[in-house]
Amino acid sequence: MIDLNDIMIFARVTEAGSFTAAARLLGMPKTTVSRRIAALERELGVRLLQRTTRSLNLTASGRLYYEESSQALRTIEGANLRLAEARAEPAGTIRISAPVGFGGHFLQDAIFEFLSTYPKTSVELRLTDDRLNLVESGIDLAFRTGVLEDSTLIARKLGSTHRLLCASPDYLARCSTPDVPEDLARHDCVIAGRSAQAQWLLEGPHGQETIAVSGRFAANEMQAVMAAAIAGYGIAQLPHGVAEACIKDGRLRRVLDGYTTPTGGLHVVYPSSRHLPPLVKAFIELAVRRLNAITGNSDDYVIVSR
């Protein structure tokens, strides 16, 4: 039976270009390397290498054998690496990006459990509604909602999300409660964006409706939108989880109960699916487990936007 170690030594000699260089890489005597290659050739019954005092070249059989066997070696090495990663205790710092509302209300519990479970780890959480370039920003993974565009990132779908229409009790006492979407045109609305005017797409009993809205305050950051709604500056669209928390504690009331925004996806995204550090893999699995209990249990892989 052919020894896999002999095949590995043959591959290293081929890649290094000489017995001397391969012996140095492998940490073994040159004579041992030469002896193991000779043993492999005897087992195979073919000459793999043409040796001279000045050069070392693959024979036709050697080239074919290297091309086929090196692929198998890479598969084995990859399996060994993944097994080692699976056994390794997660350690180090993981950098995470998430939308403000989502990160503040849902993600923190997953982070606290992660830190408690893996004492050798630390977390840097960056809450922003901007879609950062993960590679340029040094972010290991990000949580994103809504429609995702094509790119080279890998995304794991956790579930779906939508927004509710909410306003403070004070605002509704002063300005009345809208009964139908068309009433929003005469209300102040808190706009999530860079302009104090917007087109809101709503889904309700009659399908989708587009309503032109405006207001005195606009912000491209959800925490500011929520704060403005709580302070009584108008009706806002807030992520479902954020809205429910504010409604429960009485800071906001839901309006137009039969209407929400169209449902969008909730994803965790990361730059590459190959050779992820153990701590990144561990956090993704922990977050998926916790968040699926809230948002559903989808597990789809797609190509998404940076």
Solvent accessible surface area in square Angstrom, and as a share of the most:
residue,aa,sasa,rsa
1,M,225,1.01
2,I,55,0.28
3,D,63,0.33
4,L,107,0.53
5,N,83,0.43
6,D,13,0.06
7,I,20,0.10
8,M,50,0.22
9,I,1,0.01
10,F,0,0.00
11,A,0,0.00
12,R,57,0.21
13,V,0,0.00
14,T,30,0.18
15,E,96,0.43
16,A,34,0.26
17,G,43,0.41
18,S,40,0.26
19,F,21,0.09
20,T,64,0.37
21,A,25,0.19
22,A,0,0.00
23,A,9,0.07
24,R,171,0.62
25,L,131,0.65
26,L,42,0.21
27,G,70,0.67
28,M,54,0.24
29,P,86,0.54
30,K,112,0.47
31,T,106,0.62
32,T,28,0.16
33,V,0,0.00
34,S,45,0.29
35,R,143,0.52
36,R,53,0.19
37,I,0,0.00
38,A,35,0.27
39,A,25,0.20
40,L,1,0.01
41,E,17,0.08
42,R,173,0.63
43,E,106,0.48
44,L,52,0.26
45,G,63,0.61
46,V,66,0.38
47,R,134,0.49
48,L,0,0.00
49,L,2,0.01
50,Q,99,0.44
51,R,83,0.30
52,T,90,0.52
53,T,143,0.83
54,R,224,0.82
55,S,51,0.33
56,L,33,0.16
57,N,84,0.43
58,L,41,0.20
59,T,20,0.12
60,A,83,0.64
61,S,49,0.31
62,G,0,0.00
63,R,122,0.45
64,L,110,0.55
65,Y,49,0.19
66,Y,44,0.17
67,E,87,0.39
68,E,107,0.48
69,S,13,0.08
70,S,7,0.04
71,Q,104,0.46
72,A,53,0.41
73,L,16,0.08
74,R,142,0.52
75,T,90,0.52
76,I,71,0.36
77,E,73,0.33
78,G,12,0.12
79,A,49,0.38
80,N,90,0.46
81,L,75,0.37
82,R,127,0.46
83,L,109,0.54
84,A,59,0.46
85,E,24,0.11
86,A,83,0.64
87,R,194,0.71
88,A,47,0.36
89,E,91,0.41
90,P,12,0.08
91,A,53,0.41
92,G,35,0.34
93,T,48,0.28
94,I,0,0.00
95,R,95,0.35
96,I,0,0.00
97,S,6,0.04
98,A,2,0.01
99,P,27,0.17
100,V,9,0.05
101,G,3,0.03
102,F,17,0.07
103,G,0,0.00
104,G,28,0.27
105,H,61,0.27
106,F,51,0.21
107,L,0,0.00
108,Q,74,0.33
109,D,67,0.35
110,A,1,0.00
111,I,10,0.05
112,F,125,0.52
113,E,54,0.24
114,F,0,0.00
115,L,65,0.33
116,S,92,0.59
117,T,73,0.42
118,Y,53,0.20
119,P,105,0.66
120,K,130,0.55
121,T,15,0.08
122,S,50,0.32
123,V,32,0.18
124,E,90,0.40
125,L,65,0.32
126,R,122,0.44
127,L,71,0.35
128,T,24,0.14
129,D,49,0.26
130,D,74,0.38
131,R,104,0.38
132,L,28,0.14
133,N,44,0.23
134,L,1,0.00
135,V,92,0.53
136,E,146,0.66
137,S,42,0.27
138,G,41,0.39
139,I,11,0.06
140,D,42,0.22
141,L,0,0.00
142,A,2,0.02
143,F,2,0.01
144,R,12,0.05
145,T,37,0.22
146,G,25,0.24
147,V,132,0.76
148,L,29,0.15
149,E,122,0.55
150,D,126,0.65
151,S,32,0.21
152,T,94,0.55
153,L,1,0.00
154,I,36,0.18
155,A,0,0.00
156,R,28,0.10
157,K,56,0.24
158,L,0,0.00
159,G,5,0.05
160,S,54,0.35
161,T,34,0.20
162,H,53,0.24
163,R,77,0.28
164,L,3,0.01
165,L,1,0.01
166,C,0,0.00
167,A,0,0.00
168,S,3,0.02
169,P,41,0.26
170,D,82,0.42
171,Y,4,0.02
172,L,15,0.07
173,A,89,0.69
174,R,139,0.51
175,C,48,0.29
176,S,55,0.36
177,T,67,0.39
178,P,4,0.02
179,D,117,0.61
180,V,70,0.40
181,P,2,0.01
182,E,104,0.47
183,D,24,0.13
184,L,0,0.00
185,A,71,0.55
186,R,157,0.57
187,H,10,0.04
188,D,49,0.26
189,C,0,0.00
190,V,1,0.00
191,I,5,0.03
192,A,47,0.37
193,G,22,0.21
194,R,200,0.73
195,S,61,0.39
196,A,44,0.34
197,Q,132,0.59
198,A,28,0.22
199,Q,125,0.55
200,W,17,0.06
201,L,73,0.36
202,L,0,0.00
203,E,61,0.27
204,G,22,0.21
205,P,100,0.63
206,H,154,0.69
207,G,37,0.36
208,Q,105,0.46
209,E,36,0.16
210,T,84,0.49
211,I,17,0.09
212,A,60,0.46
213,V,5,0.03
214,S,48,0.31
215,G,16,0.15
216,R,182,0.66
217,F,76,0.32
218,A,33,0.26
219,A,17,0.13
220,N,64,0.33
221,E,56,0.25
222,M,12,0.05
223,Q,82,0.36
224,A,33,0.26
225,V,0,0.00
226,M,14,0.06
227,A,54,0.42
228,A,9,0.07
229,A,0,0.00
230,I,49,0.25
231,A,65,0.50
232,G,5,0.05
233,Y,106,0.40
234,G,0,0.00
235,I,0,0.00
236,A,0,0.00
237,Q,21,0.09
238,L,0,0.00
239,P,28,0.17
240,H,72,0.32
241,G,12,0.12
242,V,1,0.01
243,A,0,0.00
244,E,76,0.34
245,A,38,0.29
246,C,0,0.00
247,I,52,0.27
248,K,183,0.77
249,D,82,0.42
250,G,45,0.43
251,R,98,0.36
252,L,1,0.01
253,R,133,0.48
254,R,78,0.29
255,V,2,0.01
256,L,12,0.06
257,D,98,0.51
258,G,49,0.47
259,Y,22,0.08
260,T,32,0.19
261,T,17,0.10
262,P,42,0.26
263,T,86,0.50
264,G,16,0.16
265,G,13,0.12
266,L,3,0.02
267,H,16,0.07
268,V,1,0.00
269,V,0,0.00
270,Y,12,0.05
271,P,46,0.29
272,S,51,0.33
273,S,66,0.43
274,R,178,0.65
275,H,91,0.41
276,L,22,0.11
277,P,58,0.36
278,P,35,0.22
279,L,15,0.07
280,V,3,0.02
281,K,69,0.29
282,A,18,0.14
283,F,0,0.00
284,I,6,0.03
285,E,85,0.38
286,L,8,0.04
287,A,1,0.01
288,V,10,0.06
289,R,142,0.52
290,R,87,0.32
291,L,3,0.01
292,N,30,0.16
293,A,91,0.71
294,I,103,0.52
295,T,37,0.22
296,G,35,0.33
297,N,128,0.66
298,S,35,0.23
299,D,70,0.36
300,D,69,0.36
301,Y,129,0.49
302,V,63,0.36
303,I,91,0.46
304,V,1,0.00
305,S,18,0.11
306,R,89,0.32
